[in-house]
Amino acid sequence: MPRLSLLTLALLAALPLYAQPATDAPATSAPQTAGTPPASDPRHSDTGKDAHVKDLAGVVVTASALQDTADSLSKPVEVLSGARLDENRAATLGETVASLPGVQSSNFGPGVGRPIIRGLDGPRVAVLSGGLSSQDVSTVSQDHAPAIEPFLADQIEVLKGPSTLLYGNGAIGGVVNMVDGRIPEYAIENGFSGRAETRFFGGDQGGNTTMARIDGGSDRFALHADAVYRHAPDYDTPDGRQRNSFIDTRSGAVGGSLLGDWGFVGLSASRFKDEYGNPGEPGDPALGERGVYLKMRQDHYEAKGALRDLWGEGNGLRFSFGHTGYTHTEFENDQPGTTFRKNANEGRLQATFGSTQGWQGALGMQASSSTFVAIGEEAFVPTTSTRAYGLFGVTRRSWDWFQLDLGARVDKVKSSPADGDSRSFSPVSLSLAGGWKLNAQWRLTATLDHAERAPVEEELFSNGPHIATLAYEIGNPNLRKEAANQLELGLHYQSERIEGSLSAYDNRFKHFIYLTDTGNTWYWADGDQDLPVRQWAQADARFRGLEAELIAHLARTDQGDWDLRVFGDRVRATLSQGGGNLPRIPPARLGAQLRWEHAGWRAALGATRTSRQDQVAVNETPTAGFTLVDAHLSRHFDTGALSWELFADGRNLTNQVARVHTSFLKDEVMLPGRSVGFGVRVFF
């Protein structure tokens, strides 16, 4: 057993000694009494009740401009928190959020999973931590993992559709924001709290994950520390071992804040280290060849603060600044191959204004600078510096039955390659949204967005063999801005027994940027094979889709509460001229889950059907459908000032052959077969 797992188990055993109230605690921090569950346990709070995603609608969405609750937003948003988040935590961010309607995950083995929102991914989906970009290189190639650790999330927010107003042109498809609390914004209740967890896996997917988090302080300051260790060897599939699919992850952070009625100001420092295999290049053990694997390290430093009620109640100022140093090296047969480096700075300043004649609003600015460097035989993108600046404003007016949201943003983006001419772009984004309360149960929403995106460095300047995707990629330095015009209609229903939502959207792109096969090949001497030549191109395109979710509270009895959740999604993406299909579009899904809860026990059994994807692009092969059956069982109980949870999970219980259509490796890589996991978590 890894040393960190042993240390965490020792911490779990010793917690009762340290969780007793301090006799010299200050008067402003009332001690916990015996039998009072800890504040760190979300199952004992109103917003963290053990329920489905929609039951968490009252939670504050920090990625919104006005710090709204989810049920007050006119734009589509999902929030994972509490028990639901615990059940969905996985090694990657994409896999963690993939159970949400309209959200799926990319796949390049278990170490890589980036969120795909409504068929859009890569540089069109902003991955944030605490409202700032993750600043990794996961958009450059599908074998690059996001530098995000889902096991440290307090909640994960998914904004579907264009979110360019707040987060710039890189959010034209949506936003996934992880809230981790590394910079505390409020005093720690009772002066000390935390949680720890260790879980082990068996069956076709082995390994373990261990995490611990501690928060402490007073009403004037707060400190935070966290750590995660993950180890998973190569997993098995129904057809045998998936070689070179291992993961080893280490992550940790420290942070602290000064607090007061005026607001807060704080600092944090974190490190994310990841090592994982590329199952598309497994090597040849018979010849003593190890497969290709990647070693990543990211150091991130952040300052954040807020000044509250500066010029009246509800008015305030928030700021944040982050510096990131990122590097990863791809090893071939244990020899360093290509190294990718990125240094980035990002800052945000936002002022919010309380109600003035019924209007609320926010104004802000954002600036970022980054330098991307690739060194080695797979350096298919040249050294590139990118500078971006943006100004945005949003406003809202609410009546008893109607809510109106307006917003605008303008950006300036300049990309400068080391060996070529610079390109500058000025994206402009506009948004109009409304929400109608038809009656106490029904609500109708409508959103009209115009969003623009500047091309990124790999789309503009790539030129060389990209071995991870086994292709020769050619950029286009003459690409124009990509523009999207989206209309979305949503219908929401909520009563004591039923909660449901239905969304339909039509997103029309002008100058959509995509990677297309040219039909030519390039001979790769080291691999002794011909690689397809793919080139970044532009054409008008159309994305339209449906998403639906229904939660029925079937029964509330002395023997337990029964809930049924049903969801489905479908996206269709085609070129406007000729109607040709766009490549690697996620297939339609339909899922259901039955849940039971009683006296601290919780059980769930669910199945998700992923349809066959045969609406494919030229030179793209179809992917067969599959059904994954999952199960969960847990027991939650309190012992004095501690809360405990014992749990077990089953994945792919029917041992289905499953391939991810959005993956470049779908013909070589399957998802794991039948697997089980079990563990313990404690809140203190």
N, C-alpha and C positions, 0 to 999 in steps of 0.2 A: 504494500500500500504506500502511495507517495507520502513523503514527509508532511506536506501541507495538509493532507487528509487526516493524518494522525494528530497534527496540531489542532485542527479544527474540532476533531472528536474530543480531544482533551479540553478545549475551550467549552464545548457543550456540557461536558461533565462538571466543569468548575464554575459554570455561570451562577448557580444558586448562591455561591459564596460571595459573588460580586454584585448581585442584583438586589441586595438588601438596601433599604433606605439609609442614607448617610445621616448620622445623628447631628452633624454640624452643618447640614445644608442650609443655605441662606433662606430667609423668610420668603423671598420671591420665587423660590423653587420648592413647592410643597412635595414632600416625599410620597412615594407610592405606599399604599397600605397593603398588607398581605391579602392576597386574593384578588387584587386589581390587575387585570391584564395590561401588558405594556402598550404604550401609545404607538410603538413601532409596528404592532400587529394590525394590518388594515382590516382584518375581519371583524374588529370591534369598533369600527368607525362607520359613520353613515355613508360616506362616499366609497368605502372599500368593501361593502357587503359582498358576501360570496354569491355572485350571480353572474349573469351574462354581460356581454359588452354593453348592450343598450341600457341595462340597469345602472350603468356608471355614467349616464348622460349628465348628471349634475356636477361632475368633476371639472375643475378649471383646465382649459386647454391653453397651456403656456405659449404655444406656437401661434396663437391668434394675437392680433394687434392690441385688443382691448382686454386681454386676459378673460375671455368669455368662458361660460360653461358650454359644454358640447351641445346641449339641447337648445341653446339660444342662437347657434350659428346657422346662417342661411346656406353656407357652403357645406358640402359633405365632409364629415370628419368621423373617425373611429378612435376610441381610446381603449388600450389594453392596460388593466390595472388589477391589483388585488389577486384573488385566487385564480381568476382567468389568466392573468399574466404568468403566474407561477406554473400553471398547467402547460402553457405554450412556450416557455423558455427553451431555447435551443442554442446550439453552438454558433449560429449565425443570425444576424438581424432579419434577413429575408425569411428564413424558416420560422422565426418567432412570430412574424405578423402574417404568415401565409394563410391562416384560417379566416381572415377577414374578407368580406365580399369585395371583389375587385382588386385584390392584392394577391400576388403570387411571388415566387422567388426564382432568381436565376440559380444555376447550379454548375459548378465546376469541381465536383466532389464535395464532401461534407465540410471542408474548410472555407468554402466560398459560397455566399448566398446574399445577393443584393436584392432589395425589394423591387418588384415590377408592379406598377400601378396602372391599371386599365390598358395593358399592353405596352406601356412606355417604361423605359429603364435607362440605365447609364447616366449620361449627363442631363437627362430630362427629369430625373427624380433626385431631389436634394436630400441627402442624409445628414442630419444634424444631431449634435449633442448639446443640450442646453441652449438651443437656438443658434449655435455657430456651426459652420460646416465641419464635417469630419476631416477634411483636408488630406485625404489619402489619395491613392491613384487607382481606386477601384473602377473608375469610369474609363480608364485607358484600355483595360483588357479584362475579359471575363475570368481570367485566372487570378485576378488581384482581389483580395478580400477587403471589405470595409473595416476600418480600425475602430470597431464599436463592440462593446461587450454587453450583450442583452441581460446577463445575470445580475448586472448592477443597476438595472433600470427600476425607478420607482413607478413610472408609467411610460408608455410608448404611444405617441400621438401620430395618427396618419391623416394627413389632409389630402383628399383625392381631388384631382383636377388641377388646373393652373393655380399656383400659389406664388406667382412671380411678384405680386405687389409687395410682399414682405421680404422675400428671400432671393430676389433677383432672377435673371433669365434661366438659371440652372434649375428652377423649380417649375418649368412649364408643364410638367406632367404630374407633379405632386410633391409632398414633403413627408418624410418620416423623421420625427424628432424624439430622441430619447432623453427623458428627464431623469437625472441621476443624483441630484442633490449634493454634488461634490462641493459646491459653494452654498452653504446654508443661507436661506433668506429670512428665516424666522427662528426664534429661540427654541431650543430643544425642550419639549415638555418633560418635566420632572428632572431635567438636567442630564439625562443619560439614556440612550436607547441604541438599538442595533438589531441585527439579525445575522444568522449564519446558516449555512446549508451544505450538506454533502450528499451526493447521489452517485450511484453506481449503475452500470449498464451491463446487460448480459444478452445472450442469444446471438443474433447475427451482428449486432453492433455493441462492442464492449467499451470499457473505459470508465472514467469518473470525472466529475466536476465538483469543485469545492469553492465556496465563497464565504467571505465574512465582511461585515460592515459595522462600524461603530461611529456614533454621533454623540457629542457631549458638549457641555458648556453651561452658560447661565443666560439671564435676560440681556446681557451686554455683549457676549461673544459666544461663538459656536465653532467647534472643531469637527472634522470628518476624516475618516480613513477607511479604505476598502481594499480588498485583494481578491483575485480569482485565479484558480489553477485548473486547467483542463488537460486531460490526456485521453486520447482515443486511438487505438491501433487500427490497422486496416480492417474494414468490415466485410461481412459476407453478404451475398445476394442469393436469390433462389437458384442462380446459375453458377455459384461458386464465389471464391474470394475476389474482391475488388482491390487489386494490388495498388499500393501507393496512395491509399486513401486515409492516411493517418492525420491526426491533429495534435499539436501541443501548444497551449496558450497560457500566457501569464500576463496578468494585468493588475495594476494597483494605482492608488492615488491618495493624496492628502490634500486637505483644504481647510479653510477657516474664514470666518467673517466677524466683523464688528457690527453690532446690532443696536437698534434704538427705535423710538417712535418715529424718527425721521426717515428710517429705511435701513439699508445695509450696504456694506462694501466688503468684498472678500477676494481671496486669491486661491488658486488650486494648481497643483502640479500632478501630472499623471504620466504613466508609461504603459504602453501596450506592446507586448511581444508575442509573435505568432510564428509557428513553424508548421507547415502542412504540405502534403504531397499533391502532385498533379497526376491524377489517375489516368489522364490521357497519354502520359508518357511514363509508363510503369517500369521501364528498364527490362533487363533480362537476367533474372537471378541465376540461370544456368551458366551464364557467362560472367557472373560476379558483378553485373552492372546494376547499380542502384538507380531508381527512377528519379525524375526531375522533382525537386522540392524547393519551397520558398521559405526564406527567413525574413521576417518583417520586424521592424521596431519603429515605434512612433513615440515621441516625447511631446507633450502638450502642456502649455502654461496659459492660464486664463485669469483675467481680472473681470469682476462683474459687480455692479452696484445698482441701487435704486434710491431715489429721493422721493418720498411720498408727500402728497398734499402740499406741494410747493406753492401753488397759487389758488388754493381752495380744495375742498374735498373732491377726490376723484382725479385730481391733476397730479402729474408726476413726471419724473425723468428716469429712464433706465439706460444703462450703458454696459457694454461688454467688449472685451478685447482678448484675442487669442493669438498665440504664436505656436506654430507646429513645425517640428523637424521630423521628417519621415524618410525612411530608407528600407528597401528590401532587395535581397539578392536571390536570384534564381540559380540553383546548383544543379549541375548535370554530372552524374556519376561522382558526386562529392566534390566536384571542382566548380569554383565560382564561374557563372556564366554572365548573365546580364544583371546590372545593378540599376535600380530606379531610385531617384532621390527627389524630394520635394521639400522646400522651405516656404512657409506661407504665414502671412499675417492677415488678420481680419478684425474689423471693428464695427460696432453698431451703436447708434445713439437714437433714442426714441422718446418723444414727449407725448403724453396722453392728456386729453382735455375732457373734463367732466361735462355733465349736461349743461348746455347753453341753449336756451329756448328749445329744448327737446333733442338737440344734436349732441352726439359724442364723437370724438375723433382722435386721431394719432398722426403725428408727423415724424419722419425719421430719415436718417441717412445711413448708408452702409458703404464700406470701402474694404478692398482686399487686394493683396499682391502676392504672387507666388512665382517660384522658379522651379521648373520641372527639368530634370536631367536624367537621361538614360545612357548607360555606358555598357558596351559589350556587343556580342554578335546579334542580339535581338533588339538592338536599339533602333526600332523602326520609326520612332518619333524623335525629332531633333530637340536639343536644349531650347526651351521656350519660356519666356517671361510673360506673365499675364497680369494686367492691372485692370481693376474694375471699380467703378464708383456709381452709387445709386441714390436717388431721392424718391421718397414715397409719401403718400398721404391716404388715409382712409377716414371715412366718416359714416355715422349711422343716425337714423331717426326712427324712433319707435312710437307707434300708436297702440291702442288697445288690441287691434285686430291685424295690424300690419307692421312690418319692419323693413326698412330700406337701407341697403348698404351700398356705398360708392367708394371707389378707390382708383388711384393712378400711380404710376411709377415710370421714371425715366432712368436709364443706365448708360454708362459709357464704358466700353470694354475694348482693350487693346491687347493683342497677342503678337509677340515679337520673337520669331525664331532666330537662333544664332547664325544661321547660314541663309537667310532669306529676308524678304520684305515683310514689314509688319502689316497687320490688318486691324482696322478699327471699326467698331460697330456701335450703334446707338439704339438699343432695344427700347420700345415703349409698350407699356401694358396698361390696360383699362379694365375695370370690372363694375358690373351692375348686378345686384342681387336683391331679391325680395322674398319675404316669408309671410304667408297669410294664415291666420288662425281661423279655420272654417268653423270650428266649434271646440268644445273642451277636449275632444279626442283627436280630431283631424287637423293636420297642418300641411300646407302646400308651399313648396319653395321653387324658385326659378332663378337661374344664374346665367348671365351672358358675359363671357370673358373674351378679351382680345389680349393675347400674350405673344411676346417675341423672344427669341433666343439667339444669342451669338454662337457660331460654331466654336468648338473647342479644339485644342491643339492636335489631337489624333485625327480629327476630321479634316483639318486644314493641311497638316504638314507631314503626315505619316508617309513613309516610302521605304519599304523593306519587308523581309520575311518576319511574320508574326507566328512563331513556332507553336505557341500555346493554342492557337486556333487553327494551326496547320494551313496557313494561307499567306499569300504575299499581298500586303495592304498598300494601297496608293491613296493619298489624300488629295484634296482639291483646294488649293489656296484661293480660288476664285469663288468659293461658296458665298452665298448671300444669307442674310438673316432668315431664320425660320419663324414663321408666324402661324399662330393657331387661333381660330375663332370657335369657341365652344358654347353651345346651348345645352343646359341641363335642367330637367324637371324632376322634382322629388316629391313623394307623397309619404307622409309619416302618420302613424296611428299609435296611440297609447291609451290603454285602459287598465283596469285592475287585473284583467286576465290575459290580455293580448298586447304585444308590442310588435310593430312591424314597420318596414320601410321599403320603398320601391323607388329606384332611380333609373332614368333613361337619359343618355347624353349623345350628342352628335358633335364631334370635334373635327373641324376641317382645317387642314394644314396647307399653307402655301410655302413652297420651297422646303418640303420635308426632307431632312438629311438622313440617308440610310446607306448601308453597305451592300453593294450588289455584286454578284458574280459576273465577270466579264466574259467567261467562256474560255479564257486563255489560261495557261499554266506556266509555272516557273520551276526549274529544276533545282531542288535542294540537295546539294552534294553530300552533306553530312548525313542526311537521312535517306539518301538514295531514293528519292521519290519526287514526283511532280506535284507542286502545290497549286491550288487554284488561285488565280489573281482576282482580288476583290478591290473595288474602287468605291470611294465615297461619292455619292451622287445626290442630286436633288430632283424632286418632283412633287406635284401637289398630291395630297393623300387625305384619306378620310377614315376616322376612327369613330365607331358608334357601338354602343353597348347597353346592356341592362344589368342591374344588380338588385337583389332582393334579399331580405332577411325577415324571418318571422319567429317570434319567441312566444310560446304559449305556456302560461302557468297552469298546468293541467289540474293539479290538486294540491291542497294544503290540508293535511290530515295529521292525526296524532302519530301516525307511522312514518311521516316524512313529507317533504315537499317534492313534487314532480314537475319538471320543466322539459319542454321540447323546443329545440332550436333547429330551424331549417333555413338554409341559405343557398343562393345560386348566383352565378355571374357568367357573362358571355361578352366578348369583344370581337368585333369584326374590323379588320384593317386592310384597306385596299388603296391602290393608286387611283387617282381620279381619272386619268386618261387610260383607257383600256381596261380598267378594273382589275389589274393584276394584283395578286396577294402580296402583302409585305412579309418578310421573313421573320421567323421565330416569334410568332404571336401566340400567347398562351391559349390553350384550349378552354372550352366551356367546362364549368364544374357545377355539381349539385351535391349538397351535403346535408346531413341530419345528425343530431345528437340528442340523446335522452339522458337527463340528469336527475339524480335523487340526492336529497340532503336530509339528515336527521341526527340531532343530538351530537353534533361534531363529526359525524360520518358524511362523506361525500363520494358519490360514484357517478361515472359517466361512461356511456358507450356510444360511439359515433362511427359514421362511415362517410367518406367523400368519394364521389365518382368523378373522375377526370375523363372527359370525353376524348375520343380519337380526334387528332388534328390532321385533317387531310386537305384543308384549305391553305395550301403551301405556295411559296414563291417558286420561281424558276430555279431549277437545280437544288431544291430543298426536298427532302424526303418526308413522308408522313410519319406520325407517331401513334402507336396503338393506345387505346384508353386503358384505364385501370381503376380499381376501387381499393382504397386503403381503409382498413378497419382499425380504430384505436380505442383504448379504454383507459380509465383513470379511477383509482381508489385511494382515499385518504382518510385519516383520523386526526382530528384537531382537538386539543385539550389544553387546559390551563393548569399550571402548578404555581400558585402564589403569583409572583411578579413575572413569570415566564409563560410564554405560549409555545406549544410544541405542535408539530405536524409530521406524522409518518405517512408516506405516500408510496404508491406503486403505479407505474405506467406501462402500457403495452402499445407497441407501434407495429403497423402492418401485420396484424395478427393472422391474416389468411395467407401470408407469405406470397404476395403478388409481385410479379415482374412489373416494375414501374420505371419509366424513362421520362425525363423532363424535356418537353419539346423545345423550350427556350434555350437549352444548353447546346453549345457547339459540340459537346462530347456525348450527345444523347445516344449515339450508336455504339459507343464504347463503355459508357458508365450507366449503371442502374442505381436506384435507391436501395438502401439496406433492406434485407428481408425481415422476418419476424424477430422483434427485439423487445426486451423488457428492461425497465429501470425501477430502482427503488432507492429511497433515501429518507433523510430527516432534516427538517428545518426548525429553527428556534427563533423566537422574537423576544427581545429583552429590553 
